Amino acid sequence: MKGYLIIFCVFCCYISQAQIQKQEQEVYTNPKTQEVFIIKGMDTINLSKVISEYKPLPPRWKKVNKIGMNVSEIAFINWSAGGNNSISGLSNALFERNYKHEKVQWNNELIMRFGLNIQDGQKIRKSEDALAINSTLGFRMDNLSNWYFSAKANFNTQFAKGYKYPDRDNPISQFMAPGYFLFGFGSEYSPEGKDLKLYLSPITQKSTFVLDQDLADQGAFGVPKAEYDANGVKIRDGQNVDTEIGILVTNSYQTKIYDNMFLSNRITLYTDYLNSFGNVDINWLIDVELKVNEYVVANVGTQLIYDNDIKFEERTLANGEKFSYSPKVQFKQSLGVGVVYNF
């Protein structure tokens, strides 16, 4: 009987010790990630040390919401040297949704720009028009590598009709005329801690859309143009879509030049395997942003475009016959001061 009593006492002590240890456990929940940690012991000094040394995991999703407006104006009153009053406005927006976790990253962005210009004696003219959507999905073999096996999609077009002023009767561009869609597979270099991306694709499909039939019949932007018989009667419409397969190289880089000055560089290079291989289409944008304060910025930007499929008229013969067409380097420069809002 005495032996059973001893065993019962030992068992009770064991249960009591287990309950005490259970009560001495401290539960800590990270309010940001909702991760739960169980820390043994009631020593508040050790507990505060553990919490202070805890480094939360970086968020998997990062977002950018940025809208801005640049305005420039000039006015003359009794100005002896002459001049025209004018006002220009340029609105822009950038939205990004980027995901990164261990071996997977997925970058998405929406870019929109639209500008207008008004001068004395002239109607409103469009000065800027762009709509772009970019998405890149990548997977790397291990967490230490900066190279990702990637799939990239890119879409570019514009919002409104464009004209060769002063002619306002015949638009030379509009929404989806042209429109460009690129999709391919390759490899992207994206080092940790740097806003640098280099994408190399040996196989990318490029589709050019010209959904305005009048422009398609003219063969605008490189689509096969309409066919006519000897009497000038159209026997076949111009194609609305032209597809190519080629090599794509893209690079984007952003860096801080000074405390309040930032540089952004983007370049896209593409050449078609079957049509004039080696003639490289170029789209190169450089933007320098000078931040005055949280809401006021100044921007200097340039854009250079060379597209072998976009032909410009070289000259016209005396009888009115068009002599030849050839591609040319297109260049645009902008300078503006305005407001920006991030949210």
C-alpha positions as CSV (number, residue, x, y, z in Angstrom):
1,M,0.0,0.0,0.0
2,K,2.8,2.3,0.9
3,G,4.4,1.6,-2.6
4,Y,1.2,2.6,-4.4
5,L,1.1,5.9,-2.4
6,I,4.7,6.7,-3.4
7,I,3.9,6.1,-7.1
8,F,0.8,8.3,-6.9
9,C,2.8,11.1,-5.3
10,V,5.5,11.0,-8.0
11,F,2.8,11.0,-10.7
12,C,1.1,14.1,-9.2
13,C,4.5,15.9,-9.0
14,Y,5.1,15.2,-12.7
15,I,1.7,16.5,-13.7
16,S,2.1,19.6,-11.6
17,Q,5.6,20.3,-13.2
18,A,4.2,20.0,-16.7
19,Q,1.4,22.4,-15.9
20,I,3.8,24.9,-14.5
21,Q,6.0,24.7,-17.6
22,K,2.9,25.1,-19.8
23,Q,1.9,28.2,-17.9
24,E,5.4,29.7,-18.2
25,Q,5.2,29.7,-22.0
26,E,4.8,33.1,-23.5
27,V,3.0,33.5,-26.8
28,Y,4.1,36.4,-29.1
29,T,2.2,37.2,-32.3
30,N,3.8,39.5,-34.9
31,P,1.1,42.0,-35.7
32,K,2.3,42.5,-39.3
33,T,2.8,39.0,-40.5
34,Q,0.5,37.2,-37.9
35,E,3.3,34.7,-37.3
36,V,3.1,33.1,-33.8
37,F,6.1,32.4,-31.6
38,I,6.1,30.4,-28.3
39,I,8.8,31.6,-25.9
40,K,9.4,29.6,-22.7
41,G,10.0,31.3,-19.5
42,M,8.6,34.4,-17.9
43,D,11.8,36.4,-17.8
44,T,10.6,39.8,-19.2
45,I,14.2,40.9,-19.9
46,N,14.9,37.8,-22.1
47,L,11.5,38.2,-23.7
48,S,12.1,41.8,-24.7
49,K,15.5,40.9,-26.1
50,V,14.0,38.2,-28.3
51,I,11.3,40.6,-29.6
52,S,13.9,43.4,-30.2
53,E,16.2,41.0,-32.1
54,Y,13.3,39.6,-34.3
55,K,13.5,40.7,-37.9
56,P,10.2,40.5,-39.7
57,L,10.1,38.9,-43.1
58,P,9.9,41.4,-46.0
59,P,6.5,41.8,-47.5
60,R,5.8,39.6,-50.5
61,W,3.9,42.3,-52.4
62,K,5.1,45.8,-53.1
63,K,3.0,48.4,-54.7
64,V,3.5,51.8,-56.4
65,N,0.7,54.3,-57.0
66,K,1.9,57.5,-58.5
67,I,0.1,60.2,-60.4
68,G,1.4,63.6,-61.6
69,M,0.6,66.7,-63.6
70,N,3.1,69.0,-65.4
71,V,2.0,72.4,-66.6
72,S,3.8,75.1,-68.6
73,E,2.5,78.5,-69.6
74,I,3.7,81.5,-71.5
75,A,1.8,84.8,-72.0
76,F,2.6,88.0,-73.8
77,I,1.1,91.5,-73.4
78,N,2.3,94.2,-75.7
79,W,5.5,92.3,-76.3
80,S,7.4,94.1,-79.1
81,A,9.3,91.0,-80.2
82,G,6.1,89.1,-80.7
83,G,5.0,85.6,-79.7
84,N,2.0,83.4,-79.1
85,N,0.4,82.8,-75.8
86,S,0.4,79.0,-75.0
87,I,-0.3,76.6,-72.2
88,S,0.6,72.9,-72.1
89,G,-0.4,70.2,-69.7
90,L,0.9,66.6,-69.3
91,S,-0.7,64.1,-67.0
92,N,1.0,60.8,-66.1
93,A,0.4,57.8,-63.9
94,L,2.4,54.8,-62.8
95,F,1.0,51.7,-61.0
96,E,3.1,48.7,-60.0
97,R,2.3,45.5,-58.3
98,N,5.4,43.4,-57.7
99,Y,5.5,40.0,-55.9
100,K,8.7,38.3,-54.6
101,H,9.0,35.2,-52.4
102,E,11.9,32.8,-52.3
103,K,12.3,31.5,-55.9
104,V,9.5,33.3,-57.6
105,Q,9.1,37.0,-58.6
106,W,6.3,38.6,-60.6
107,N,6.5,42.2,-61.7
108,N,3.6,44.1,-63.2
109,E,3.2,47.8,-64.2
110,L,0.8,50.1,-65.9
111,I,2.1,53.3,-67.4
112,M,-0.2,56.1,-68.8
113,R,0.7,59.5,-70.2
114,F,-1.4,62.1,-72.0
115,G,-0.6,65.7,-72.9
116,L,-2.3,68.7,-74.6
117,N,-1.1,72.0,-76.0
118,I,-3.1,75.2,-76.7
119,Q,-1.7,78.2,-78.6
120,D,-3.3,81.4,-79.7
121,G,-5.0,81.0,-83.1
122,Q,-4.8,77.1,-83.0
123,K,-7.1,74.4,-81.8
124,I,-6.1,72.0,-79.1
125,R,-3.3,69.7,-80.1
126,K,-2.1,66.4,-78.6
127,S,1.5,66.5,-77.4
128,E,1.8,63.2,-75.6
129,D,-0.1,59.9,-75.6
130,A,1.0,56.5,-74.3
131,L,-0.5,53.4,-72.7
132,A,1.8,50.5,-71.7
133,I,1.3,47.3,-69.7
134,N,4.2,45.2,-68.7
135,S,4.3,41.8,-66.9
136,T,7.3,39.5,-66.2
137,L,7.0,36.2,-64.3
138,G,10.3,34.6,-63.2
139,F,11.5,31.5,-61.4
140,R,15.1,30.8,-60.1
141,M,16.7,27.5,-59.2
142,D,17.8,28.6,-55.7
143,N,17.5,31.5,-53.4
144,L,21.1,32.7,-54.0
145,S,20.9,33.1,-57.8
146,N,20.1,36.4,-59.5
147,W,19.0,34.8,-62.8
148,Y,15.4,33.9,-63.3
149,F,13.8,31.8,-66.0
150,S,11.2,34.3,-67.2
151,A,8.2,34.9,-69.4
152,K,7.5,38.5,-70.4
153,A,4.5,40.2,-71.9
154,N,4.4,43.8,-73.1
155,F,1.6,45.8,-74.6
156,N,1.8,49.4,-76.0
157,T,-0.7,51.7,-77.7
158,Q,-2.3,55.1,-77.3
159,F,-5.6,56.6,-76.2
160,A,-6.6,59.1,-78.9
161,K,-6.2,60.0,-82.5
162,G,-3.0,61.6,-83.7
163,Y,-2.7,64.0,-86.7
164,K,0.0,65.5,-88.8
165,Y,-0.9,69.0,-88.0
166,P,-2.4,71.2,-89.4
167,D,-4.3,68.4,-91.2
168,R,-7.1,67.3,-88.9
169,D,-9.1,65.3,-91.4
170,N,-6.9,62.3,-91.8
171,P,-5.6,60.7,-88.5
172,I,-2.2,59.0,-88.7
173,S,-2.7,57.0,-85.5
174,Q,-5.3,56.1,-82.9
175,F,-6.1,53.5,-80.3
176,M,-4.7,50.1,-81.5
177,A,-3.4,51.8,-84.6
178,P,-0.7,51.0,-83.9
179,G,-0.8,48.6,-81.0
180,Y,2.1,46.3,-80.1
181,F,2.1,43.1,-78.2
182,L,5.2,41.1,-77.4
183,F,5.3,37.8,-75.6
184,G,8.3,35.5,-75.1
185,F,10.5,33.4,-72.9
186,G,14.0,34.0,-71.7
187,S,16.2,34.8,-68.7
188,E,16.2,37.9,-66.5
189,Y,19.1,39.1,-64.3
190,S,17.6,40.8,-61.2
191,P,20.2,41.3,-58.4
192,E,19.0,41.6,-54.8
193,G,18.9,45.2,-53.4
194,K,19.3,46.9,-56.8
195,D,16.6,48.3,-59.1
196,L,18.2,46.7,-62.1
197,K,16.8,44.3,-64.6
198,L,18.3,42.8,-67.7
199,Y,16.1,40.5,-69.8
200,L,17.4,38.3,-72.7
201,S,15.0,36.3,-74.9
202,P,16.0,34.2,-77.9
203,I,12.4,33.8,-78.9
204,T,9.7,36.5,-78.7
205,Q,6.6,37.0,-80.7
206,K,5.9,40.6,-81.8
207,S,2.4,41.4,-83.1
208,T,1.7,44.8,-84.7
209,F,-2.0,45.8,-84.7
210,V,-3.5,48.4,-87.0
211,L,-7.2,48.2,-86.5
212,D,-8.0,51.3,-88.5
213,Q,-8.7,50.0,-91.9
214,D,-7.7,53.1,-93.8
215,L,-4.3,53.1,-92.1
216,A,-4.0,49.3,-92.7
217,D,-4.8,49.8,-96.4
218,Q,-1.9,52.2,-96.6
219,G,0.5,49.7,-95.0
220,A,1.1,51.9,-92.0
221,F,3.4,50.7,-89.3
222,G,4.7,47.8,-91.4
223,V,1.5,45.8,-91.9
224,P,1.0,44.4,-95.4
225,K,-1.0,47.1,-97.4
226,A,-4.0,46.7,-99.6
227,E,-3.8,45.4,-103.1
228,Y,-5.4,47.2,-106.1
229,D,-6.1,46.2,-109.7
230,A,-5.0,48.2,-112.7
231,N,-8.1,50.4,-112.4
232,G,-7.3,51.3,-108.8
233,V,-10.1,49.2,-107.3
234,K,-9.2,47.5,-104.1
235,I,-9.2,43.8,-104.4
236,R,-7.7,42.9,-101.0
237,D,-7.8,44.8,-97.7
238,G,-4.6,45.7,-95.9
239,Q,-3.9,43.3,-93.0
240,N,-4.8,44.5,-89.5
241,V,-2.2,42.3,-87.8
242,D,1.4,41.5,-88.6
243,T,3.3,38.9,-86.6
244,E,7.1,38.5,-86.3
245,I,9.4,36.1,-84.3
246,G,12.7,37.4,-83.1
247,I,15.2,38.3,-80.3
248,L,14.3,40.7,-77.5
249,V,16.6,42.4,-75.1
250,T,15.3,44.8,-72.4
251,N,17.0,46.7,-69.7
252,S,15.7,49.0,-66.9
253,Y,17.7,50.7,-64.2
254,Q,16.8,53.3,-61.6
255,T,19.2,55.0,-59.2
256,K,19.6,58.0,-56.9
257,I,22.0,60.5,-58.4
258,Y,21.8,63.0,-55.4
259,D,19.6,63.2,-52.4
260,N,16.7,64.6,-54.4
261,M,17.6,63.6,-57.9
262,F,16.7,60.2,-59.5
263,L,17.6,58.7,-62.9
264,S,15.4,56.2,-64.7
265,N,16.6,54.3,-67.8
266,R,14.7,51.9,-70.0
267,I,15.7,50.4,-73.3
268,T,14.1,47.7,-75.6
269,L,16.0,46.1,-78.5
270,Y,14.2,43.8,-81.0
271,T,15.2,42.1,-84.3
272,D,13.2,39.8,-86.4
273,Y,14.6,36.4,-87.5
274,L,12.9,36.3,-90.9
275,N,12.5,39.9,-92.0
276,S,15.7,42.0,-92.2
277,F,17.5,40.1,-89.4
278,G,20.1,42.5,-87.8
279,N,18.0,45.6,-88.3
280,V,17.3,46.4,-84.6
281,D,14.2,48.2,-83.4
282,I,15.0,50.5,-80.6
283,N,12.9,52.2,-77.9
284,W,15.0,54.1,-75.4
285,L,13.7,56.3,-72.6
286,I,15.7,58.3,-70.1
287,D,14.0,60.4,-67.3
288,V,15.7,62.5,-64.7
289,E,13.4,63.6,-61.7
290,L,14.4,66.4,-59.4
291,K,12.3,66.3,-56.3
292,V,11.7,69.7,-54.7
293,N,9.5,68.3,-51.9
294,E,7.0,65.6,-51.4
295,Y,4.6,67.0,-53.9
296,V,6.6,69.2,-56.4
297,V,9.0,67.7,-58.9
298,A,10.8,68.7,-62.1
299,N,11.3,66.2,-64.9
300,V,13.7,66.1,-67.9
301,G,13.0,63.2,-70.3
302,T,14.1,62.0,-73.7
303,Q,12.8,59.2,-75.9
304,L,14.5,57.7,-79.0
305,I,12.7,55.3,-81.3
306,Y,13.9,53.5,-84.4
307,D,11.5,51.0,-86.0
308,N,12.5,49.5,-89.4
309,D,8.8,49.0,-90.2
310,I,7.8,52.6,-89.8
311,K,8.7,54.4,-93.1
312,F,8.9,58.1,-93.7
313,E,8.6,59.9,-97.0
314,E,12.0,60.9,-98.4
315,R,10.9,63.2,-101.2
316,T,8.2,63.7,-103.8
317,L,8.8,64.0,-107.6
318,A,7.5,66.9,-109.6
319,N,4.6,64.9,-110.9
320,G,3.5,64.2,-107.4
321,E,4.7,60.6,-107.3
322,K,6.2,59.5,-104.0
323,F,9.8,58.6,-104.7
324,S,10.8,56.4,-101.7
325,Y,10.2,55.7,-98.0
326,S,12.7,54.7,-95.4
327,P,12.9,54.4,-91.6
328,K,14.3,57.3,-89.6
329,V,15.4,57.9,-86.0
330,Q,12.6,59.5,-84.0
331,F,13.6,61.7,-81.0
332,K,11.5,63.5,-78.4
333,Q,12.6,65.7,-75.5
334,S,10.5,67.1,-72.6
335,L,11.0,69.4,-69.7
336,G,8.3,70.1,-67.1
337,V,7.6,71.2,-63.5
338,G,4.5,69.9,-61.8
339,V,3.0,68.1,-58.9
340,V,3.1,64.4,-58.0
341,Y,1.1,62.3,-55.5
342,N,2.0,58.9,-54.1
343,F,-0.5,56.8,-52.4
